[in-house]
Amino acid sequence: MAAVLDATGLGKRYALRRWGLRNCSFAVPAGRVVALVGANGSGKSTLLRLAAGLTRPTEGVVRVDGVPTYRRDALSRVAYVGQTKPLYPGFTVAEMVRFGTVTNPAFDKRGTLERLRGLGIPLDRTVSRLSGGQRTQVAIALALGKRADVVLLDEPMADLDPLARPALLGELMATVEERACTVLLSSHVLTELTDVCDSLLLMNEGALQVSGLIDDLIAGHRLLVGPVEAYSDPGRVGAHAVVSARTTERQATVLVEWSDAPIDPRWVVHPVTLTDVVLGYLRSPDATIAARPRQVPA
Ligand SMILES: Nc1ncnc2c1ncn2[C@@H]1O[C@H](COP(=O)(O)OP(=O)(O)OP(=O)(O)O)[C@@H](O)[C@H]1O
């Protein structure tokens, strides 16, 4: 399957020695919902802004359908909602929708108005008088209305209430199914991502540390719990490569890349969640996945 969003050697330097992102390569096919996760300052927003064409790479390239995103002809293929919402405070919600229609002939006016009415957003209220969560809802509705191939959302759930969060995720899923677009969304709430995302990009200190299909990552790792004496080699437990480990005086808990090789019976083997995998790699910035290429596979 051809990649709709791909990056090669992508990097952004903000100051002489300060790189926000470095040497980032990945390929995402159409129809994927990608979780972009990582610690504060790890480069997620930088990657999203580069993918949206809002800033130029210092090195490398990020493309939508093969077109570098800083080019004008890529702009209509990408919709982006950043942490600061791109809305005019003096416009009413209806005027914002009209603005979308005027600036983009392909804009889905009817669908956007329907969505906003369904969310109970007053169309005649000015943006400045909306709550933070309502502003987010409007910005996301406008982004989805663009009918872009790639939708980029930077922490979209951060100021939504507990009912609005799953509703937004459901809406994203429906949009992906209907239009086969690709969604890349950053979030710190891993449990919410598990239900909707099929792929993971994990950033660590400005680098892409892990990428892959979430099902593969979960199937390819295990948590081992055993006596600390069984953990003699920090790099391996038997044939299984160690990602990260925590030890107490008596017990070791180790995240490993799992193969079907036999294991010392002193270890109890547990399946992992997405949270286990993400936390394990975040604790161990030098760990990479040996067995698979660092790509979101087709
Ligand atoms: N405009 C800027 N000028 C200088 N440095 C910047 C700028 N924007 C980001 N950085 C730096 O680049 C690095 C990556 O920042 P970025 O905002 O991409 O991280 P993030 O993963 O989105 O963080 P968070 O989860 O806190 O939103 C950080 O060290 C940050 O300080």
The ligand as a Tripos MOL2 file, in Angstrom:
@<TRIPOS>MOLECULE
LIG
   31    33     1     0     0
SMALL
NO_CHARGES

@<TRIPOS>ATOM
      1 N1          9.6510   27.8330   18.4180 N.pl3     1 LIG1
      2 C1         10.6020   27.1870   19.0960 C.ar      1 LIG1
      3 N2         11.8010   27.7660   19.3410 N.ar      1 LIG1
      4 C2         12.7850   27.1220   19.9970 C.ar      1 LIG1
      5 N3         12.6700   25.8620   20.4650 N.ar      1 LIG1
      6 C3         11.5120   25.2180   20.2620 C.ar      1 LIG1
      7 C4         10.4180   25.8380   19.5740 C.ar      1 LIG1
      8 N4          9.3820   24.9720   19.5140 N.ar      1 LIG1
      9 C5          9.8190   23.8460   20.1420 C.ar      1 LIG1
     10 N5         11.0840   23.9940   20.5880 N.ar      1 LIG1
     11 C6         11.9030   22.9710   21.2840 C.3       1 LIG1
     12 O1         11.8990   21.7870   20.5020 O.3       1 LIG1
     13 C7         11.7420   20.6370   21.3270 C.3       1 LIG1
     14 C8         10.5060   19.8570   20.8890 C.3       1 LIG1
     15 O2          9.3560   20.6460   21.1920 O.3       1 LIG1
     16 P1          7.8760   20.1950   20.8000 P.3       1 LIG1
     17 O3          6.9600   21.3260   21.1030 O.co2     1 LIG1
     18 O4          7.9040   19.6770   19.4230 O.co2     1 LIG1
     19 O5          7.6460   18.9870   21.8380 O.3       1 LIG1
     20 P2          6.3070   18.1760   22.2130 P.3       1 LIG1
     21 O6          6.6830   16.7320   22.1920 O.co2     1 LIG1
     22 O7          5.1790   18.6020   21.3480 O.co2     1 LIG1
     23 O8          6.0480   18.6440   23.7190 O.3       1 LIG1
     24 P3          4.6750   18.7150   24.5880 P.3       1 LIG1
     25 O9          4.2480   17.3010   24.8490 O.co2     1 LIG1
     26 O10         5.1380   19.3930   25.8340 O.co2     1 LIG1
     27 O11         3.6690   19.5260   23.8220 O.co2     1 LIG1
     28 C9         11.6920   21.1500   22.7730 C.3       1 LIG1
     29 O12        12.9830   21.0580   23.3120 O.3       1 LIG1
     30 C10        11.2800   22.5900   22.6240 C.3       1 LIG1
     31 O13        11.7910   23.3680   23.6760 O.3       1 LIG1
@<TRIPOS>BOND
     1     1     2 1
     2     2     3 ar
     3     2     7 ar
     4     3     4 ar
     5     4     5 ar
     6     5     6 ar
     7     6     7 ar
     8     6    10 ar
     9     7     8 ar
    10     8     9 ar
    11     9    10 ar
    12    10    11 1
    13    11    12 1
    14    11    30 1
    15    12    13 1
    16    13    14 1
    17    13    28 1
    18    14    15 1
    19    15    16 1
    20    16    17 2
    21    16    18 1
    22    16    19 1
    23    19    20 1
    24    20    21 2
    25    20    22 1
    26    20    23 1
    27    23    24 1
    28    24    25 2
    29    24    26 1
    30    24    27 1
    31    28    29 1
    32    28    30 1
    33    30    31 1
@<TRIPOS>SUBSTRUCTURE
     1 LIG1         1 GROUP 0 **** ****
